[in-house]
Amino acid sequence: MISIFEILMLACFACSWPVSIVKALRTKIVIGKSPIFMILIIIGYVFGIIHKLLNNCDVVIWLWAFNGLLVSFDLILYFCYIGKNKRDMANNNNKKE
């Protein structure tokens, strides 16, 4: 049996992560994001997928996978931009002195 509440929860997350991704792509600023938080979220999605595979494999598994991919992409953007963000902050601090 498919749970409408599980679908709604995953749909809400699937709408929220693109906002974070678009902001990172547009501004190229990721300071303030937590890679540990994103990794924990990805692990949570992996456990959700495992649960679906072992107990109740239905089409909702694709929402779990899609959300996992969104967070993984956001994490990749973090690692792509964080070095430049830190260098920019250091340069701005040096200019103030």
N, CA, C and O atoms as CSV, one atom per row, in Angstrom:
chain,resi,resn,atom,element,x,y,z
A,1,MET,N,N,0.839,-1.182,0.000
A,1,MET,CA,C,0.000,0.000,0.000
A,1,MET,C,C,0.889,1.252,0.000
A,1,MET,O,O,1.793,1.372,0.827
A,2,ILE,N,N,0.638,2.153,-0.898
A,2,ILE,CA,C,1.408,3.397,-1.004
A,2,ILE,C,C,0.889,4.393,0.030
A,2,ILE,O,O,-0.319,4.589,0.167
A,3,SER,N,N,1.811,5.016,0.752
A,3,SER,CA,C,1.447,6.003,1.762
A,3,SER,C,C,1.440,7.395,1.150
A,3,SER,O,O,2.469,7.878,0.676
A,4,ILE,N,N,0.284,8.035,1.162
A,4,ILE,CA,C,0.179,9.386,0.625
A,4,ILE,C,C,1.038,10.357,1.429
A,4,ILE,O,O,1.568,11.325,0.883
A,5,PHE,N,N,1.175,10.094,2.733
A,5,PHE,CA,C,1.973,10.995,3.567
A,5,PHE,C,C,3.465,10.878,3.256
A,5,PHE,O,O,4.192,11.871,3.298
A,6,GLU,N,N,3.910,9.681,2.950
A,6,GLU,CA,C,5.305,9.489,2.534
A,6,GLU,C,C,5.552,10.221,1.217
A,6,GLU,O,O,6.576,10.882,1.050
A,7,ILE,N,N,4.621,10.099,0.300
A,7,ILE,CA,C,4.738,10.788,-0.989
A,7,ILE,C,C,4.768,12.299,-0.792
A,7,ILE,O,O,5.592,12.989,-1.393
A,8,LEU,N,N,3.872,12.817,0.048
A,8,LEU,CA,C,3.821,14.267,0.281
A,8,LEU,C,C,5.100,14.773,0.944
A,8,LEU,O,O,5.603,15.839,0.591
A,9,MET,N,N,5.633,14.003,1.916
A,9,MET,CA,C,6.881,14.392,2.570
A,9,MET,C,C,8.016,14.470,1.549
A,9,MET,O,O,8.749,15.458,1.498
A,10,LEU,N,N,8.151,13.432,0.746
A,10,LEU,CA,C,9.229,13.396,-0.241
A,10,LEU,C,C,9.033,14.457,-1.320
A,10,LEU,O,O,10.006,15.019,-1.824
A,11,ALA,N,N,7.784,14.730,-1.675
A,11,ALA,CA,C,7.509,15.778,-2.666
A,11,ALA,C,C,7.909,17.151,-2.118
A,11,ALA,O,O,8.464,17.975,-2.844
A,12,CYS,N,N,7.629,17.390,-0.848
A,12,CYS,CA,C,8.037,18.663,-0.240
A,12,CYS,C,C,9.554,18.815,-0.252
A,12,CYS,O,O,10.073,19.879,-0.589
A,13,PHE,N,N,10.265,17.744,0.118
A,13,PHE,CA,C,11.722,17.800,0.070
A,13,PHE,C,C,12.212,17.994,-1.365
A,13,PHE,O,O,13.167,18.733,-1.606
A,14,ALA,N,N,11.557,17.329,-2.312
A,14,ALA,CA,C,11.963,17.433,-3.718
A,14,ALA,C,C,11.746,18.842,-4.258
A,14,ALA,O,O,12.382,19.238,-5.236
A,15,CYS,N,N,10.863,19.591,-3.635
A,15,CYS,CA,C,10.674,20.999,-4.030
A,15,CYS,C,C,11.663,21.913,-3.320
A,15,CYS,O,O,12.017,22.968,-3.845
A,16,SER,N,N,12.113,21.519,-2.134
A,16,SER,CA,C,12.997,22.368,-1.330
A,16,SER,C,C,14.448,22.314,-1.775
A,16,SER,O,O,15.107,23.352,-1.835
A,17,TRP,N,N,14.964,21.128,-2.089
A,17,TRP,CA,C,16.383,21.017,-2.441
A,17,TRP,C,C,16.754,21.798,-3.696
A,17,TRP,O,O,17.836,22.383,-3.736
A,18,PRO,N,N,15.908,21.835,-4.720
A,18,PRO,CA,C,16.281,22.645,-5.890
A,18,PRO,C,C,16.472,24.122,-5.568
A,18,PRO,O,O,17.262,24.795,-6.230
A,19,VAL,N,N,15.765,24.639,-4.567
A,19,VAL,CA,C,15.950,26.034,-4.169
A,19,VAL,C,C,17.391,26.240,-3.699
A,19,VAL,O,O,18.038,27.218,-4.073
A,20,SER,N,N,17.883,25.323,-2.885
A,20,SER,CA,C,19.266,25.401,-2.407
A,20,SER,C,C,20.256,25.258,-3.563
A,20,SER,O,O,21.266,25.960,-3.616
A,21,ILE,N,N,19.961,24.351,-4.476
A,21,ILE,CA,C,20.845,24.117,-5.624
A,21,ILE,C,C,20.902,25.343,-6.525
A,21,ILE,O,O,21.985,25.769,-6.927
A,22,VAL,N,N,19.749,25.909,-6.843
A,22,VAL,CA,C,19.697,27.084,-7.724
A,22,VAL,C,C,20.422,28.258,-7.091
A,22,VAL,O,O,21.133,28.995,-7.774
A,23,LYS,N,N,20.244,28.436,-5.781
A,23,LYS,CA,C,20.939,29.534,-5.094
A,23,LYS,C,C,22.451,29.351,-5.178
A,23,LYS,O,O,23.181,30.310,-5.426
A,24,ALA,N,N,22.923,28.121,-4.971
A,24,ALA,CA,C,24.366,27.861,-5.058
A,24,ALA,C,C,24.877,28.084,-6.475
A,24,ALA,O,O,25.952,28.653,-6.662
A,25,LEU,N,N,24.120,27.642,-7.473
A,25,LEU,CA,C,24.546,27.832,-8.860
A,25,LEU,C,C,24.547,29.309,-9.253
A,25,LEU,O,O,25.432,29.767,-9.977
A,26,ARG,N,N,23.550,30.045,-8.771
A,26,ARG,CA,C,23.428,31.452,-9.136
A,26,ARG,C,C,24.472,32.316,-8.441
A,26,ARG,O,O,25.103,33.161,-9.077
A,27,THR,N,N,24.660,32.109,-7.133
A,27,THR,CA,C,25.557,32.976,-6.364
A,27,THR,C,C,26.971,32.413,-6.230
A,27,THR,O,O,27.921,33.158,-5.990
A,28,LYS,N,N,27.103,31.099,-6.387
A,28,LYS,CA,C,28.374,30.402,-6.181
A,28,LYS,C,C,28.889,30.583,-4.756
A,28,LYS,O,O,30.093,30.518,-4.508
A,29,ILE,N,N,27.966,30.811,-3.825
A,29,ILE,CA,C,28.302,30.957,-2.412
A,29,ILE,C,C,27.675,29.790,-1.651
A,29,ILE,O,O,26.466,29.567,-1.714
A,30,VAL,N,N,28.516,29.056,-0.937
A,30,VAL,CA,C,28.035,27.906,-0.166
A,30,VAL,C,C,28.409,28.008,1.309
A,30,VAL,O,O,28.139,27.094,2.089
A,31,ILE,N,N,29.031,29.124,1.687
A,31,ILE,CA,C,29.350,29.343,3.094
A,31,ILE,C,C,28.051,29.271,3.887
A,31,ILE,O,O,27.041,29.859,3.501
A,32,GLY,N,N,28.089,28.558,4.978
A,32,GLY,CA,C,26.897,28.406,5.809
A,32,GLY,C,C,26.213,27.064,5.620
A,32,GLY,O,O,25.424,26.642,6.466
A,33,LYS,N,N,26.508,26.391,4.515
A,33,LYS,CA,C,25.969,25.051,4.325
A,33,LYS,C,C,26.832,24.071,5.100
A,33,LYS,O,O,28.030,24.289,5.280
A,34,SER,N,N,26.222,23.005,5.550
A,34,SER,CA,C,26.947,22.008,6.318
A,34,SER,C,C,27.069,20.717,5.514
A,34,SER,O,O,26.066,20.050,5.258
A,35,PRO,N,N,28.294,20.360,5.112
A,35,PRO,CA,C,28.453,19.108,4.375
A,35,PRO,C,C,28.107,17.887,5.233
A,35,PRO,O,O,27.611,16.884,4.719
A,36,ILE,N,N,28.367,17.973,6.536
A,36,ILE,CA,C,28.026,16.850,7.416
A,36,ILE,C,C,26.510,16.651,7.437
A,36,ILE,O,O,26.032,15.518,7.382
A,37,PHE,N,N,25.765,17.735,7.516
A,37,PHE,CA,C,24.307,17.660,7.479
A,37,PHE,C,C,23.842,17.010,6.174
A,37,PHE,O,O,22.990,16.122,6.188
A,38,MET,N,N,24.401,17.453,5.055
A,38,MET,CA,C,23.986,16.897,3.766
A,38,MET,C,C,24.340,15.414,3.656
A,38,MET,O,O,23.566,14.630,3.106
A,39,ILE,N,N,25.500,15.031,4.174
A,39,ILE,CA,C,25.888,13.615,4.146
A,39,ILE,C,C,24.919,12.784,4.982
A,39,ILE,O,O,24.521,11.692,4.575
A,40,LEU,N,N,24.543,13.298,6.144
A,40,LEU,CA,C,23.578,12.576,6.984
A,40,LEU,C,C,22.221,12.445,6.289
A,40,LEU,O,O,21.563,11.410,6.399
A,41,ILE,N,N,21.808,13.481,5.583
A,41,ILE,CA,C,20.541,13.423,4.842
A,41,ILE,C,C,20.638,12.358,3.747
A,41,ILE,O,O,19.708,11.573,3.560
A,42,ILE,N,N,21.754,12.329,3.029
A,42,ILE,CA,C,21.948,11.318,1.977
A,42,ILE,C,C,21.892,9.918,2.581
A,42,ILE,O,O,21.252,9.026,2.023
A,43,ILE,N,N,22.557,9.723,3.713
A,43,ILE,CA,C,22.513,8.416,4.381
A,43,ILE,C,C,21.077,8.063,4.757
A,43,ILE,O,O,20.662,6.913,4.612
A,44,GLY,N,N,20.323,9.039,5.235
A,44,GLY,CA,C,18.919,8.808,5.551
A,44,GLY,C,C,18.130,8.363,4.334
A,44,GLY,O,O,17.303,7.456,4.426
A,45,TYR,N,N,18.381,8.996,3.190
A,45,TYR,CA,C,17.697,8.592,1.957
A,45,TYR,C,C,18.115,7.183,1.541
A,45,TYR,O,O,17.284,6.412,1.061
A,46,VAL,N,N,19.376,6.842,1.716
A,46,VAL,CA,C,19.824,5.479,1.402
A,46,VAL,C,C,19.082,4.472,2.272
A,46,VAL,O,O,18.635,3.436,1.782
A,47,PHE,N,N,18.950,4.775,3.568
A,47,PHE,CA,C,18.193,3.879,4.446
A,47,PHE,C,C,16.729,3.783,4.034
A,47,PHE,O,O,16.125,2.713,4.120
A,48,GLY,N,N,16.159,4.898,3.586
A,48,GLY,CA,C,14.781,4.864,3.097
A,48,GLY,C,C,14.639,3.963,1.880
A,48,GLY,O,O,13.664,3.223,1.757
A,49,ILE,N,N,15.614,4.029,0.985
A,49,ILE,CA,C,15.605,3.172,-0.209
A,49,ILE,C,C,15.759,1.709,0.194
A,49,ILE,O,O,15.066,0.839,-0.333
A,50,ILE,N,N,16.667,1.443,1.127
A,50,ILE,CA,C,16.854,0.059,1.593
A,50,ILE,C,C,15.560,-0.465,2.212
A,50,ILE,O,O,15.157,-1.600,1.958
A,51,HIS,N,N,14.915,0.370,3.026
A,51,HIS,CA,C,13.643,-0.038,3.622
A,51,HIS,C,C,12.619,-0.389,2.539
A,51,HIS,O,O,11.919,-1.397,2.635
A,52,LYS,N,N,12.544,0.448,1.518
A,52,LYS,CA,C,11.604,0.184,0.424
A,52,LYS,C,C,11.939,-1.127,-0.270
A,52,LYS,O,O,11.047,-1.919,-0.571
A,53,LEU,N,N,13.211,-1.355,-0.524
A,53,LEU,CA,C,13.612,-2.587,-1.218
A,53,LEU,C,C,13.302,-3.837,-0.399
A,53,LEU,O,O,12.906,-4.864,-0.950
A,54,LEU,N,N,13.484,-3.747,0.913
A,54,LEU,CA,C,13.303,-4.921,1.762
A,54,LEU,C,C,11.863,-5.149,2.209
A,54,LEU,O,O,11.471,-6.291,2.451
A,55,ASN,N,N,11.071,-4.092,2.323
A,55,ASN,CA,C,9.758,-4.230,2.951
A,55,ASN,C,C,8.568,-3.888,2.063
A,55,ASN,O,O,7.539,-4.563,2.113
A,56,ASN,N,N,8.699,-2.870,1.273
A,56,ASN,CA,C,7.516,-2.380,0.563
A,56,ASN,C,C,7.944,-1.692,-0.725
A,56,ASN,O,O,7.754,-0.486,-0.885
A,57,CYS,N,N,8.513,-2.449,-1.630
A,57,CYS,CA,C,9.037,-1.851,-2.856
A,57,CYS,C,C,7.880,-1.399,-3.745
A,57,CYS,O,O,7.128,-2.215,-4.278
A,58,ASP,N,N,7.759,-0.092,-3.889
A,58,ASP,CA,C,6.735,0.479,-4.762
A,58,ASP,C,C,7.344,1.667,-5.499
A,58,ASP,O,O,8.540,1.931,-5.376
A,59,VAL,N,N,6.534,2.372,-6.252
A,59,VAL,CA,C,7.055,3.456,-7.088
A,59,VAL,C,C,7.613,4.622,-6.269
A,59,VAL,O,O,8.349,5.453,-6.802
A,60,VAL,N,N,7.273,4.689,-4.993
A,60,VAL,CA,C,7.763,5.779,-4.138
A,60,VAL,C,C,9.278,5.712,-3.987
A,60,VAL,O,O,9.911,6.712,-3.652
A,61,ILE,N,N,9.857,4.553,-4.227
A,61,ILE,CA,C,11.312,4.413,-4.144
A,61,ILE,C,C,12.011,5.411,-5.069
A,61,ILE,O,O,13.119,5.863,-4.779
A,62,TRP,N,N,11.360,5.751,-6.178
A,62,TRP,CA,C,11.950,6.717,-7.113
A,62,TRP,C,C,12.020,8.109,-6.502
A,62,TRP,O,O,12.944,8.865,-6.801
A,63,LEU,N,N,11.055,8.461,-5.646
A,63,LEU,CA,C,11.124,9.749,-4.948
A,63,LEU,C,C,12.276,9.767,-3.952
A,63,LEU,O,O,12.968,10.774,-3.807
A,64,TRP,N,N,12.476,8.639,-3.264
A,64,TRP,CA,C,13.619,8.544,-2.349
A,64,TRP,C,C,14.925,8.729,-3.131
A,64,TRP,O,O,15.800,9.485,-2.708
A,65,ALA,N,N,15.054,8.050,-4.253
A,65,ALA,CA,C,16.274,8.131,-5.065
A,65,ALA,C,C,16.458,9.539,-5.635
A,65,ALA,O,O,17.568,10.070,-5.628
A,66,PHE,N,N,15.376,10.142,-6.126
A,66,PHE,CA,C,15.449,11.488,-6.701
A,66,PHE,C,C,15.928,12.487,-5.654
A,66,PHE,O,O,16.798,13.313,-5.931
A,67,ASN,N,N,15.358,12.412,-4.447
A,67,ASN,CA,C,15.784,13.308,-3.370
A,67,ASN,C,C,17.247,13.088,-3.018
A,67,ASN,O,O,17.986,14.046,-2.790
A,68,GLY,N,N,17.668,11.824,-2.973
A,68,GLY,CA,C,19.073,11.528,-2.701
A,68,GLY,C,C,19.999,12.137,-3.741
A,68,GLY,O,O,21.072,12.643,-3.413
A,69,LEU,N,N,19.572,12.082,-4.999
A,69,LEU,CA,C,20.372,12.688,-6.072
A,69,LEU,C,C,20.436,14.208,-5.935
A,69,LEU,O,O,21.484,14.809,-6.168
A,70,LEU,N,N,19.322,14.829,-5.558
A,70,LEU,CA,C,19.315,16.283,-5.378
A,70,LEU,C,C,20.291,16.707,-4.285
A,70,LEU,O,O,21.069,17.643,-4.470
A,71,VAL,N,N,20.250,16.019,-3.153
A,71,VAL,CA,C,21.146,16.373,-2.047
A,71,VAL,C,C,22.590,16.081,-2.437
A,71,VAL,O,O,23.489,16.846,-2.090
A,72,SER,N,N,22.821,14.995,-3.147
A,72,SER,CA,C,24.175,14.668,-3.603
A,72,SER,C,C,24.707,15.756,-4.530
A,72,SER,O,O,25.876,16.130,-4.439
A,73,PHE,N,N,23.865,16.262,-5.415
A,73,PHE,CA,C,24.285,17.340,-6.312
A,73,PHE,C,C,24.604,18.607,-5.519
A,73,PHE,O,O,25.582,19.296,-5.812
A,74,ASP,N,N,23.782,18.911,-4.520
A,74,ASP,CA,C,24.044,20.071,-3.674
A,74,ASP,C,C,25.370,19.904,-2.933
A,74,ASP,O,O,26.116,20.871,-2.779
A,75,LEU,N,N,25.667,18.700,-2.477
A,75,LEU,CA,C,26.932,18.428,-1.802
A,75,LEU,C,C,28.118,18.596,-2.760
A,75,LEU,O,O,29.158,19.126,-2.370
A,76,ILE,N,N,27.964,18.155,-3.988
A,76,ILE,CA,C,29.015,18.337,-5.000
A,76,ILE,C,C,29.270,19.822,-5.228
A,76,ILE,O,O,30.419,20.257,-5.313
A,77,LEU,N,N,28.183,20.604,-5.328
A,77,LEU,CA,C,28.337,22.055,-5.497
A,77,LEU,C,C,29.077,22.661,-4.310
A,77,LEU,O,O,29.902,23.559,-4.479
A,78,TYR,N,N,28.783,22.174,-3.119
A,78,TYR,CA,C,29.476,22.668,-1.929
A,78,TYR,C,C,30.986,22.503,-2.096
A,78,TYR,O,O,31.745,23.454,-1.909
A,79,PHE,N,N,31.413,21.295,-2.449
A,79,PHE,CA,C,32.855,21.043,-2.567
A,79,PHE,C,C,33.468,21.777,-3.767
A,79,PHE,O,O,34.659,22.091,-3.751
A,80,CYS,N,N,32.681,22.049,-4.790
A,80,CYS,CA,C,33.194,22.814,-5.935
A,80,CYS,C,C,33.443,24.277,-5.574
A,80,CYS,O,O,34.408,24.878,-6.046
A,81,TYR,N,N,32.583,24.846,-4.746
A,81,TYR,CA,C,32.629,26.285,-4.481
A,81,TYR,C,C,33.274,26.680,-3.156
A,81,TYR,O,O,33.670,27.835,-2.999
A,82,ILE,N,N,33.394,25.767,-2.203
A,82,ILE,CA,C,33.843,26.167,-0.865
A,82,ILE,C,C,35.280,26.703,-0.874
A,82,ILE,O,O,35.584,27.639,-0.134
A,83,GLY,N,N,36.151,26.141,-1.679
A,83,GLY,CA,C,37.535,26.640,-1.730
A,83,GLY,C,C,37.601,28.088,-2.170
A,83,GLY,O,O,38.288,28.900,-1.551
A,84,LYS,N,N,36.893,28.411,-3.230
A,84,LYS,CA,C,36.860,29.797,-3.719
A,84,LYS,C,C,36.200,30.713,-2.693
A,84,LYS,O,O,36.661,31.834,-2.481
A,85,ASN,N,N,35.135,30.253,-2.060
A,85,ASN,CA,C,34.472,31.063,-1.038
A,85,ASN,C,C,35.425,31.404,0.097
A,85,ASN,O,O,35.457,32.545,0.557
A,86,LYS,N,N,36.203,30.424,0.554
A,86,LYS,CA,C,37.148,30.666,1.649
A,86,LYS,C,C,38.265,31.603,1.221
A,86,LYS,O,O,38.685,32.468,1.989
A,87,ARG,N,N,38.748,31.429,-0.008
A,87,ARG,CA,C,39.794,32.338,-0.520
A,87,ARG,C,C,39.258,33.759,-0.630
A,87,ARG,O,O,39.947,34.712,-0.266
A,88,ASP,N,N,38.040,33.907,-1.128
A,88,ASP,CA,C,37.433,35.237,-1.240
A,88,ASP,C,C,37.278,35.888,0.129
A,88,ASP,O,O,37.530,37.084,0.281
A,89,MET,N,N,36.863,35.106,1.128
A,89,MET,CA,C,36.727,35.648,2.481
A,89,MET,C,C,38.089,36.082,3.036
A,89,MET,O,O,38.204,37.130,3.672
A,90,ALA,N,N,39.112,35.266,2.789
A,90,ALA,CA,C,40.448,35.612,3.282
A,90,ALA,C,C,40.948,36.879,2.599
A,90,ALA,O,O,41.535,37.743,3.249
A,91,ASN,N,N,40.720,36.996,1.298
A,91,ASN,CA,C,41.148,38.194,0.569
A,91,ASN,C,C,40.408,39.423,1.069
A,91,ASN,O,O,41.011,40.489,1.201
A,92,ASN,N,N,39.123,39.301,1.348
A,92,ASN,CA,C,38.353,40.433,1.863
A,92,ASN,C,C,38.828,40.837,3.253
A,92,ASN,O,O,38.871,42.024,3.576
A,93,ASN,N,N,39.183,39.860,4.069
A,93,ASN,CA,C,39.697,40.178,5.408
A,93,ASN,C,C,41.060,40.865,5.327
A,93,ASN,O,O,41.352,41.763,6.116
A,94,ASN,N,N,41.892,40.443,4.374
A,94,ASN,CA,C,43.209,41.080,4.207
A,94,ASN,C,C,43.077,42.511,3.715
A,94,ASN,O,O,43.876,43.366,4.097
A,95,LYS,N,N,42.101,42.788,2.888
A,95,LYS,CA,C,41.906,44.140,2.363
A,95,LYS,C,C,41.446,45.095,3.460
A,95,LYS,O,O,41.755,46.286,3.405
A,96,LYS,N,N,40.713,44.597,4.454
A,96,LYS,CA,C,40.204,45.423,5.533
A,96,LYS,C,C,41.306,45.849,6.487
A,96,LYS,O,O,41.205,46.888,7.141
A,97,GLU,N,N,42.350,45.053,6.564
A,97,GLU,CA,C,43.447,45.341,7.516
A,97,GLU,C,C,44.360,46.356,6.998
A,97,GLU,O,O,45.330,46.713,7.668
